[in-house]
Amino acid sequence: MRVAYVTSQFPFGPGEAFLHAEAEALARLSGDLVVVPTRPKTRESRYGALPARVVRLDTWAPRTLALAALETLAQPRRAWRALMRLLATPYRLSTKLKNLAVFPKALAVARTLREEGVEHIHAHWLSTPSTVAYVAATMIGVKWSCTAHRFDIFEDNLLAEKLSSAAFVRAISARNRELIVARGRDGAGERCRVVHLGVTLPQHVRPPSEPGTLRILCPASLVPVKGHAYLIAALAHLRDSGAAFTCDFVGEGHLREPIEQQIAQAGLSGQLRLRGNIAHERLMAELTGGAYDLVVLASTETGTEFEGIPVALMEAMAAGIPCVATRTGSIPELIDDASGSILVPQRDAQALASAIAAFADPVYRSECGRRARERVASSFDVRQTTGALFRMMCAS
């Protein structure tokens, strides 16, 4: 079955690296995958070659507008009805304007996917990518579906209408499914199903831990929800207790300067460094090569700002590295009592420090790493999760 995979930027942008493994697996399962980014940011793919055809349509490019015009001329009534659905439904004006901005792109995508012979369209995000998929599927007359993540649920971009129109909506966690169903119409629960995102299990895992300095990694954007301030405070507690450790922050964000200041004020400049963004392939090589002993995320939760199930944690555990994380968002759906990893309350630097200190013993770390990999292999292997997603597409 030929499937179209509508994204926000992937593979022409930095924000959706977590889609790479699923796109590769889906391409192999379907035998014929077409990837369509809604808002491509770069000229070249950031993730190397995909076993799929990638269609890059810039929103206001002459080619995109020409394809949109051809589609409108070919099916004026369908195009008008699709536009009226976007305009007539009551929802926030700012969101409506976003949908209107991508409407020509959606018509161009419809024209392209019809020529490609696509039989099912799947979008990531309930925001504008699913608007593109919704309109394109309406124009072509094929089934469509989408994956809901986190912020896109709260944007309420035609959520009820999309739930009614889509063959199914895939939630990446049970908590997110509850949020979606609560915002949909009657029957939304039947269309909304949980299929986790998955990761590729590395063929090789990190070598057994050795005694000595505990090497910690925090792979997270430098933004408030990631809770770096609490991790820095926890590391100060560890230093004061005499623990030997180093910690690397990998990621960028607008909090870089205040984080640098907090590190200096805590006297941790010799033990904690900010490495900025690192290519995914390089970071995975470091995880499997033994560069780190423990991965820590000190995420916080406030209102609609919370984690899903961070792929960074899945990838670390798949590589045989135990994790410490906070009991926020959907993280407890990954880290449980048998996962070789520890959950602590959010915003509790002392509890975070105690959990990190528990992994000072290399024998204990190695055993926990084995259990962490088993946890991911059992429920978050991308071959299993993508297989479930593809079967839903075929059954629709």
N, C-alpha and C positions, 0 to 999 in steps of 0.2 A: 504494500500500500504506500503510495507516495504522500508524504506528510510535509506540511509547511510548519516551520518553527519560528514564530514571531517573537522577537526579543526587544529590549529597549535599545541597547548599544552593541551587544555581543554579536560578532567578534571584533567590531570596530570601536572599542572603547574599554575603559579600565574597570568598570563597576560590576561586571557579571562573570568574573572568572569561574565562579561556582557552577556555571552552566556548561562549561567545556566538557566535563566528563559525561554529563547526561546527553549532550548533543552528539558526542561520538558514539555512545551506546545506542541512541535512538537511530542514528544513521545506519548502524550495522543491523539492527532489528528490522527496520522498515525496508532497507535495501535502496531507499531513494528519499533523501531528505533535502528540503530546500530551506535555508536559513535566511530570514528577512529581519534585519534590525530596523526598528522604527526611527531611532535617532542616532545614526552612525556618527561617531565623533572623530575618528581617524581615517586616513586614506588606506592604510594597510591593516590586515588582521593582526591582533596582538597575541594570537594564540597558535600561530603556525597553521599548517594545512589541516582542514577538516575533511573527513570522507563524505562531503556533502556539497551541494551547489549553494553558493552564497550570493544573494541578490542585494546589491547596494543601491538604494534609491534615495537620493538626497531630496528633502521635502519640497523645496522650491526650484529644483533643477528643471531646465526645459524638458528633458526627457520624461521626468515624473509628471509634469503638468500635461504633456502631450498624451501620455498613456491614460491619465485621468480623463482627459477630454474624449478620447476614443471610447473609453468605457461608458461615459455618460451618453454619448451619441448612440452607442450600441444598445444601451438599456436605460433610457431616460426615466421610465416609470420606477424601476427598482432604485435607481440613484436618488430620485426625488423622495421615495418612501424612506430610504435609509437616512437621508438628510433630515427629514421631518422627525424621525425617531430621536435623533440627537438634539433637535431644537425644541420639540414640543414637550418632552419629559421635564418635569420640574426638578432641578438640581442646581447646585451652586454655579453662578455665572462664570467664575474663574475656571472651573472644571469644564463647563460647556465651551468656553473659548479654546481650551486645549484640544477638545475633541474636534471643533471646527477647523483648527489649524492642521490636524492630521487627516481630515476628510479627503482632500485630494490625494494624499499618499495612500489612503485605504483603497481608493478607486484604482490607482495605479497598481497597487499590490494585487487587487482582484484581477485586473487585466493580465498581469504577469503570471499569477498562479493558475489561471484558466489555461493559458498557453502551455504551462508546465504540466498540466494534467493532474494537479494536486487533488487528493481525495479527502483530506482532513487537515484542518488548520488548528494548531495549538499555540497559544500565546502565553508568555510569562508576564505576570503582573496584571491585576484587575484595573490598572490605569489605562493610559493611551495605547499600549501594545494590544490589549484585549479589545479596545475600540476598533483598531485597525483590523483585527481578526474578525470581529463581529460584523463590520461593514463588508469586508471582503467575502466572508462566507455567505452573507445575504445576497451579494451580487452574483456569486458563482452558483449558489444553491448546493453547498456542501456542508457537512457537519463541522462544528468547531468546539474547542474546549480551551480552558486556560488554567494556569497555576497561580494561586494567590499566595502572597508572601507575608507582608506585615503592614507597612504604611499604606499600601494600595487598598487594603480592606477599609481603612478609616477615611480614605479620600471620597468614598461613596460615588464613584464614577459609574453611574448607571448600574449599580451593583445588582439590584433586584431584576432589572431588565436582562442583564447579561446572564444571571442565574437561570432565568426562564428560557432564554434562547439557546444557551450552550448545551451540548450533549452532556457535559459534566464540568464541574469546577474542582480542581485538585487543590487541597490545602496541604501545606508542608508539615503541619503539626495538628494534633488533636485540639489544642487550645485555639488555634487559628480557625479551625472548622467551626467551633462553637461561636466565634465572633461573626463569621460569615453567615451562618444559619440564622443567627439572631437578627441580622440586618436584611435577610431575604424574605420573600413571600412564603405562603404555605407551600409545602412540598420542597423547599430549598434543601432540606436535609437529605432527600433522596438523590439530589444531583451533586451534592458536595461530599467528596470522599478524601480520606487522608492517604496520601502517598508521600513518604519522606523524600527529600533530596538525598542522593547517595554520593559516595566518593569512590574513586578507584583504589582498591587495595594494592599497595606497593608489593612487588614480588619479594623484595628484601625489606626486612625491618631493621631498626637501629640495633647495633651490637649491644651485648650485655653491659649494664652500668658498671662503672668503676668507682671505688671510693675517692673522695676528694671534694672539690668545690662543686656545689650544685649549680648547674647551668640552666637558667630559666628563660623561657621565651614567652612574650606576650604579643601575639599577632593580631593587632586590632587598630582600626583607624583612630586617629587622635581626636575623638569627639566625645561629648559628655556621657553618652549612654554606655561607653566602654569602661568607665570607672577607673581610669588610670590613677587618679589622685588617691584612691583607697589602696591600690596596689603599692604605690610609692610609700604610703604610710605603713603598710604591712612589711615592706622590705626594710624600713627603718627599724621596726621592732625586731626583725630577724638579725640585723646588724648589731643591734644593742645586746642581743642574746648571745653573740659570739659566733653565729652561724656563718659558714663560708659559702658564698654564692656570687654569681653574676647574673644579670638580667638584661635581655635585649628587648626593646620595643620595636616592632616592625610594623610600619604603617605611617601614613601622613594624615594631617587634618589641621583645622584651624586652632586647635589647642596646643600646638607644638610649643609656642613661646611660654605660656604659663606652666606647661609640664616641665620644660627645661628649668624654669625658675624654681619649681618645687623640688626638683632633683637636687639642685645646688643648695637650696635651703636645708634639705634633709641630710646634706653631706654624703650623698650617694653617687657623686659624679665618677668616682673610681670604679664603681660596681655596676652602674646602670648606664646603658648607652642607647641612643635613638638612632636606628639604622635607616629610617625612612622606608620608602617602598622598595620591595625586592621582587624580582621576577618569580612567578609561581614555581617554575621548574627549579630554580636555584634553591628556593626555600624548601621544597620537597626533598631535594638532594641533601640538604643540611639535616632535615628531620630524620631521614633514613640512614644518614651517614654517621650519626652519633654526635652531632654538634650540640644537641640539647638533651637534658634529662627530664624536663618537666615543662608543660605548657599551662599558663595561667590566664584566665579571663576574669576580670573583676566587674562584670557588667552590672548596670543598675536598671531600675524600672520605674518610670514615672508616667502615669496616664497612658497615653497611646505609644509612648517611647519604650520599647523593650526588644529583647533579642528574639529571633526565631530559634532555630537549632543551628548554631554557628558551624559552618563548614570547616572553619579553622580547627575546631575541637575534633570533628570527625576525622580530619586528615591526620592530626597528631595521633589520635588513638589508633587509626589504621596503620600508622607507622610503628606502633608498639610503644608509644609514649603516654604515660598517665597524665591526667589533667586535674587541675583545681579550677572550679568555676563557681559562680554564685547561683543561688536558687531563684532565677529570674526567667521571664519569658517562657519558652518551651524547652529550655536546657534540660529540665528533669526528664524529658522524654528520651534523651540520649544517655545521660549519666544517672545510673541507679546504683543500688548497693552492690551489684555484681560486676560493675563496669571497670573496676580497678582505678576509679577516679573519685574525687571528693567534691561535694557541693557544700557551700557555706552560705550564711545569710548575706544579703547585699549590704554594702556600706559598713561592714564590720571588719576593720583592719586587723584587729587582734585575732579573730577567727580565721581570717585569711592567712595570717602569719603562721598560726598553729597548723593549719592544713598543709602549707608548704613545707614546714619543718618535718612533718610526718614522712616526707619522701627523702629524707637525708640518707637513709639506709639503702645502699645500692641493691641488696638482695630483695628487699621489699619493692623497690622501684621496678626491678626486672619482672617480678611476679605480677605486679599491677599492670605493667605494660602489656604482658601477655593477655591478661583479662580484658584490657581496653581494646586490643585488636579483635578479640573474639566477639566483643559487643558490637563493633562496627560490622564485622563479617556476617553476623547473624541478622542484622536488621537494616544496615545502611550501606550495603554493597551496591554500587550504582548499577550493576547488572541486574540485580533483583528489583530495585526501585524503578528503573526504567522499563524493565519487563512488565511490571504491573501497570505502569502508565500506558505502554503500548497496547496491552491487552484491553484496557478500557477504551482506547481509540478504536480498535478493531471491533469491539462489541457495540459501539455506538452506531 
